[in-house]
């Protein structure tokens, strides 16, 4: 299979999954926007209405964090189960097993494009000026996409080995939810060194902060950090794909016999 056919097949599987998923619900494609907005609404009620956030811009702050986190968490959780969920097809056709998590990632990306359009529309409606500086969001999007690819490939491989990893991945997402600055500001930590450690050790926290720096404050993100992070993630993702290629038959046997 050539690289062109491989990428085309990933996209075709993602598009078919989107159509099938939309056909299951009355509101169809609108759920791409309704679901993340409901998540934002829950956090807004808890942290602003009930607990009384001191930020005047809390809703915009929350949307930048939560909507980008949902993209990561939902994509990784769905992709981690994609190979096991395709057990019937894997038993009949010898396909690269990496197709399945990558197709799930692609599916999540299509959903997120609509969510980001909504986010940008809201920010402009609230008076945040759209400017050329917003273009810095593009490299941030690329790095987050690569991070989702890497986490999804690793997650799907581990679930093939031991299905119990689905529970561990879910717990990991809960941990990241509370440690990535979704509803609190990493830069507001009383210890600046602690803030630096969080942004360095938690790539998701760094990316969420980068979205806010660009969209809310018009600042250029830390390009050196972003470039190094993207390079490391890309190299690890390529190495993981090699592991998939070498262990394709092993993964197929694990899935079929499980």
C-alpha positions in Angstrom: 0.0 0.0 0.0 1.5 3.3 -1.1 1.5 6.3 1.3 -1.1 8.1 -0.8 -3.5 5.2 -0.6 -2.8 4.8 3.1 -3.6 8.5 3.8 -6.7 8.3 1.5 -8.0 5.3 3.3 -7.6 7.0 6.7 -9.6 9.9 5.5 -12.3 7.7 3.9 -12.7 5.7 7.1 -13.0 8.9 9.1 -15.6 10.4 6.8 -17.7 7.2 6.8 -17.6 7.1 10.6 -18.7 10.7 10.8 -21.7 10.1 8.6 -22.6 6.9 10.4 -22.4 8.7 13.8 -24.5 11.7 12.6 -27.2 9.3 11.3 -27.7 7.8 14.8 -28.9 11.1 16.4 -31.8 13.4 15.7 -29.7 16.5 15.7 -27.0 14.8 13.5 -24.0 17.0 12.9 -25.2 19.7 15.3 -24.0 17.4 18.1 -20.4 18.4 17.1 -21.2 21.7 18.7 -23.9 20.9 21.2 -21.8 18.3 23.1 -18.7 20.4 23.8 -20.9 23.4 24.7 -22.7 21.3 27.3 -19.4 20.4 28.8 -18.4 24.1 28.9 -21.8 24.9 30.5 -21.3 22.4 33.3 -17.9 23.8 34.2 -19.1 27.4 33.9 -22.0 26.7 36.3 -19.7 25.0 38.8 -16.7 27.3 38.8 -18.2 30.7 38.0 -21.9 30.6 39.1 -21.5 28.4 42.2 -17.8 29.0 43.2 -17.6 32.5 41.9 -14.6 32.8 39.7 -12.7 36.2 40.0 -12.0 36.4 36.3 -14.2 38.7 34.3 -13.2 36.8 31.2 -13.8 33.4 32.7 -16.1 32.0 30.0 -13.6 32.8 27.2 -10.8 31.5 29.4 -12.8 28.3 30.0 -13.8 27.8 26.4 -10.2 28.1 25.2 -9.2 25.4 27.7 -12.1 23.0 27.7 -12.8 22.9 24.0 -9.2 22.1 23.2 -9.0 19.5 26.0 -12.2 17.8 24.7 -10.5 17.4 21.3 -7.5 15.6 22.9 -9.4 13.5 25.4 -12.3 12.3 23.2 -9.9 11.5 20.3 -7.5 9.5 22.4 -10.2 7.6 24.2 -12.0 6.7 21.0 -8.8 5.9 19.1 -7.5 3.7 21.9 -10.4 1.3 21.4 -10.5 1.5 17.6 -8.4 -1.6 16.8 -10.3 -3.8 19.2 -13.6 -2.4 17.9 -12.5 -3.5 14.4 -12.0 -7.1 15.4 -14.3 -8.4 12.7 -12.6 -6.6 9.9 -9.1 -7.4 11.1 -10.0 -11.1 11.1 -10.9 -10.9 7.4 -8.5 -8.3 5.8 -4.8 -7.8 6.4 -4.7 -4.0 6.8 -2.1 -1.8 8.7 -3.4 -1.7 12.2 -2.4 1.9 12.6 -5.2 2.8 10.1 -7.8 2.5 12.8 -6.5 4.9 15.5 -5.3 7.3 12.8 -8.8 7.3 11.3 -10.3 8.0 14.7 -7.9 10.9 15.1 -8.9 12.3 11.7 -12.5 12.0 12.6 -11.9 14.0 15.8 -10.1 16.6 13.8 -13.1 17.2 11.5 -15.3 17.6 14.5 -12.8 20.1 16.1 -12.8 22.3 13.0 -16.4 23.2 13.6 -15.7 23.7 17.3 -12.8 26.1 16.6 -15.0 28.0 14.2 -17.5 28.4 17.0 -14.8 29.4 19.5 -13.4 32.1 17.2 -16.9 33.4 16.5 -17.6 33.7 20.2 -14.3 35.5 20.9 -14.9 38.0 18.2 -18.5 38.6 19.5 -17.0 39.3 22.9 -14.7 42.0 21.5 -11.5 40.0 21.0 -10.0 41.5 17.9 -9.2 39.1 15.1 -5.8 40.0 13.8 -2.8 38.5 12.0 -1.5 37.3 15.4 -4.2 34.8 15.4 -2.4 32.9 12.6 0.1 31.7 15.3 -2.7 29.3 16.3 -1.9 27.2 13.3 1.4 25.8 14.5 -0.2 25.2 17.9 -3.0 23.2 16.2 -0.4 21.2 14.3 1.5 20.3 17.4 -1.7 19.3 19.3 -2.7 17.1 16.3 0.6 15.4 16.5 0.3 14.9 20.2 -3.2 13.3 19.7 -1.7 11.0 17.0 1.1 9.9 19.3 -1.1 9.4 22.4 -3.7 7.6 20.3 -1.2 5.2 18.7 0.3 4.3 22.1 -3.2 3.9 23.7 -4.5 1.7 20.9 -1.4 -0.5 21.1 -1.7 -0.9 24.9 -5.4 -1.7 24.7 -4.6 -4.5 22.2 -2.2 -6.0 24.7 -4.4 -5.7 27.7 -8.0 -4.3 27.4 -7.8 -3.0 31.0 -5.7 -0.1 29.7 -9.1 1.4 28.6 -9.7 2.1 32.3 -6.3 3.5 32.9 -6.6 5.8 29.9 -9.9 7.1 31.2 -8.2 7.8 34.6 -5.3 9.5 32.9 -7.8 11.9 31.1 -9.3 12.8 34.5 -5.8 13.5 35.9 -5.0 15.7 32.9 -8.4 17.5 33.2 -7.3 18.8 36.7 -3.6 19.3 36.0 -3.6 21.0 32.6 -5.1 24.4 33.5 -8.5 23.9 32.0 -10.4 26.0 34.6 -7.4 27.6 36.4 -4.5 29.6 35.1 -1.1 27.9 35.2 0.7 31.3 35.1 -1.2 32.3 38.3 0.5 29.7 40.4 2.1 31.4 43.4 5.4 29.7 42.6 6.8 30.7 39.2 9.1 27.7 39.1 6.1 25.4 39.6 4.3 27.1 36.7 7.4 26.5 34.5 7.5 22.9 35.5 3.9 22.4 34.7 4.3 24.0 31.3 7.4 21.9 30.6 6.3 18.5 31.8 2.7 18.7 30.7 2.6 19.3 26.9 -1.2 19.6 27.0 -1.0 22.4 29.6 1.5 24.2 27.5 -0.7 24.0 24.4 -3.8 25.2 26.2 -1.8 28.1 27.6 -0.6 28.8 24.0 -4.1 29.0 22.7 -5.0 31.5 25.3 -1.9 33.6 24.7 -2.7 33.8 21.0 -6.5 34.2 21.0 -7.1 36.1 24.2 -4.0 38.2 24.6 -2.6 38.5 21.1 0.8 37.2 22.2 3.2 35.0 20.2 3.5 31.6 21.9 6.9 30.3 23.0 8.1 29.2 19.5 11.2 27.4 20.7 9.3 25.3 23.2 6.6 24.7 20.5 9.1 23.7 17.9 11.0 21.3 20.2 7.8 19.8 21.5 6.5 19.3 17.9 9.8 17.7 16.8 10.0 15.3 19.7 6.4 14.3 19.3 6.8 13.8 15.5 9.9 11.6 16.0 8.1 9.5 18.7 5.0 9.1 16.5 7.2 7.9 13.5 8.9 5.4 15.8 5.6 4.2 17.1 4.3 3.7 13.5 7.4 1.5 12.9 6.5 -0.6 15.9 3.0 -1.0 14.5 4.4 -2.1 11.1 6.7 -4.7 12.6 4.1 -6.1 14.9 1.1 -6.0 12.6 0.5 -9.8 12.7 1.0 -9.9 16.5 -1.6 -7.2 17.0 -4.0 -9.0 14.7 -3.6 -12.3 16.7 -4.0 -10.4 20.0 -7.3 -8.8 18.9 -8.8 -11.9 17.2 -8.0 -14.2 20.1 -9.1 -11.8 22.9 
